[in-house]
Amino acid sequence: MEDAYARSVTEVLNFFGVDPKRGLTDAQVTQHARLYGKNVLPEEKRASFWKLVLKQFDDLLVKILIVAALVSFVLALINGDTGLTAFLEPSVILMILAANAAVGVITETNAEKALEELRAYQADIATVLRNGCFSILPATELVPGDIVEVAVGCKIPADMRMIEMLSNQLRVDQAILTGESCSVEKELESTTATNVVYQDKTNILFSGTVVVAGRARAIVVGVGTHTAMGGIHDSMLRTEDEVTPLKKKLDEFGTFLAKVIAGICVLVWIVNIGHFRDPAHGGFLRGAIHYFKIAVALAVAAIPEGLPAVVTTCLALGTKRMARLNAIVRSLPSVETLGCTTVICSDKTGTLTTNMMSASKVCVLHTVQHAPVISEYSVSGTTYTPEGTIFDSTGLQLELPAQSPCLLHIAMCSALCNESILQYNPDKGNYEKIGESTEVALRVLAEKIGLPGFDSMPSSLNMLSKHERASYCNHYWEDHFKKISVADFTRDRKMMSVLCSRNQLQIMFSKGAPESIISRCTNILCNDDGSTIPLTTSIRAELESRFHSFAGKETLRCLALAYKRMPMGLQSLSHNDENDLTFIGLVGMLDPPREEVRNAMLSCMTAGIRVIVVTGDNKSTAESLCRKIGAFDHLADLAGHSYTATEFEELPALQKTLALQRMALFTRVEPSHKRMLVEALRHQNEVVAMTGDGVNDAPALKKADIGIAMGSGTAVAKSASDMVLADDNFATIVAAVAEGRAIYNNTKQFIRYMISSNIGEVVCIFVAAVLGIPDTLAPVQLLWVNLVTDGLPATAIGFNKQDSDVMKAKPRKVNEAVVSGWLFFRYLVIGGL
């Protein structure tokens, strides 16, 4: 069902003929399975080993060499040669070709793992209602119309339409599909918008995404290839591997060389027709065969047999150098492709940002002695690592943050009014979250504030093991306060509260949307002396002004924190208890940009490479980030440079072309838009590098001239890519581009060196043939010269270091020939001499 998001719950249930209280009957399951197919992603038909081997010989120069080997062998037999001499020349040629083919086959067999790994994102089991009973079934047995129950931690087994909410809310992390940095709240209402993207389908649960809060029931509306994940699978299947710019140029050069060789061979034969009857040859036929052998020698002389080996060696050396820069190359030819990249389409979440929500600003009331004074603190640290410092508005570091009354209460509230878990993963060597990213950000903030009453805070925390350190301060507050009752977050209240007791004292801590919390507060905590004063209209206005500044200009995700002393003996909370609160403070959070990205952006601009930021996130959030990282530094204003996917699709064809040439930001996109962007840019003769980390990036990574995946990204993204950044650092791409340019310069130099040497051999044989002089060089001698005498010095050229100004030049033109007509003429002169 394609438009389930636009239909009401009743319409969807009627479409599949299902009773929401009983589910499908066995007869309906059989019928739907036959109608809609299985809930599996089909396996791709892989090319057989022999097809891959034959593919390596599909090259003009290789075919000429095979013909030369066969002709050499046939002529030896006609001449009556036996033993080693008959097989030496063809054997040497075929050995060279076999070695080159082996390298090609190994490279290609490693490439097609992405489609297999996409299956890892399919859920294994599902809780399904059939014949009036719930049972746990393999996810592969689901059919459209099945009623499925999902809860926290569930991986969604198929594309499903929400039909019933079993908790106050349901939130789903769909970052792997859309790239949104925050989890998404799902609802039952149908969507009325037109031109909807995945982000707008708020009543659809997408296959492979994960439930992070709540419980609900939904009806299956798409299985297998008819899911969002199946669409990505199909998109990757349709993408054929493209030839790299260097391979194209070498092929063009090979075609040019083949024509020159054919011309010279025919010329030698025609020029020497008069010598066929020479008595020295012993007859016309033997004379013809003699000059045919010379033509074969000419073909062997003109083709640089060592070239494929030297190119492979040079690319392998580049791969080794890139590995030292944390760029792991999966496909050898892509090393050089980086060198001529003109556009980098970079994913935002997880590539330019850390994809770890972090508290960056805290706002509290300092004092009201003469007039209300609001204090603002900034918080360092961009990951879930519980390390960071807190600075006041003047930039001074707070030595003991927990001694400030408001910061202390923020730490308490952050630790107690929280359902998430922060833990250390020793296998990956980093801190990980379970639950809502905003709640984990509050846990990390509580760790950065530290604990009161210890002079050595928070430095003494560094003495703990990483496992203990993960939530040490959070556990301290959880041990000192006993949780009695929790009022979960609801959409109408936009807040959650927790009732705690400690030393004959009962306190309720609340957190939620600033507008909801501030409107329920009557008092406010002062940071200078810890006193509580009435929340006046002027203080309220000042707080709301700061909130709008955080949420608007700085596009921070804001939460307000408050508390209230409750009567002893209270065992549960009602919504009426959430009034007359005391305001503690405001916390602003964001998915922070990586620290090194700004300098990398500057390097790209200097090198003539355009960066387009591509994200599924909101336009305002993405524009704010782009300003922080310098992506808009060269722009006077954003008109015509920033588009949402819907805005771009509505443009007329001519304006689309102009928009592509100016675009710097592309927001609210889904996987198909990313692939479309790559295709459109390539039609404009751009060489496109695409970066990404999610499943949603895989089709575009595969389609781009060079796909670059993040080391911490999904296995699907890594397998669809040509290169993986081990350190997830955008700046590493810039270093890799410089390496790619150096490799191309070295490749160009050794190709020119080998060609000029080969021209010398051709002229030598050609002149000897024209003058009727006996053979000057035998084909085996030519092979030795081409492979060893020329090959080793050419390989040495591949070791040349990059020029200091390699990143100051503009990218080379894609149609620039490796050996131009003028250069070839120069080499003819040099070779002749």
ZIWO-V496009 format. One record per helix or strand of 3 or more residues. SS is the DSSP state (H for helix, E for strand). FROM is the first residue (numbers start at 1). LEN is the number of residues. If there is no record, write none. Layout:
<<SS;FROM;LEN> <SS;FROM;LEN>>
//
This chain:
<<H;4;3> <H;9;8> <H;26;11> <H;49;7> <H;60;19> <H;84;26> <H;114;8> <E;125;6> <E;133;6> <H;139;3> <E;147;5> <E;159;7> <E;170;4> <H;175;4> <E;184;3> <H;198;3> <E;210;4> <E;215;8> <H;224;3> <H;228;11> <H;245;27> <H;273;3> <H;279;3> <H;284;19> <H;307;18> <E;327;3> <H;334;7> <E;343;5> <H;348;5> <E;353;15> <E;373;7> <H;401;3> <H;405;12> <E;421;5> <E;430;5> <H;437;13> <H;459;5> <H;466;4> <H;472;9> <E;482;6> <E;495;8> <E;505;8> <H;514;7> <E;521;6> <E;532;3> <H;537;17> <E;557;10> <H;575;3> <E;581;13> <H;597;10> <E;610;5> <H;619;11> <E;642;3> <H;645;5> <H;653;10> <E;665;3> <H;671;13> <E;688;5> <H;695;9> <E;706;5> <H;715;6> <E;723;3> <H;730;42> <H;779;11> <H;791;7> <H;821;12>>
//
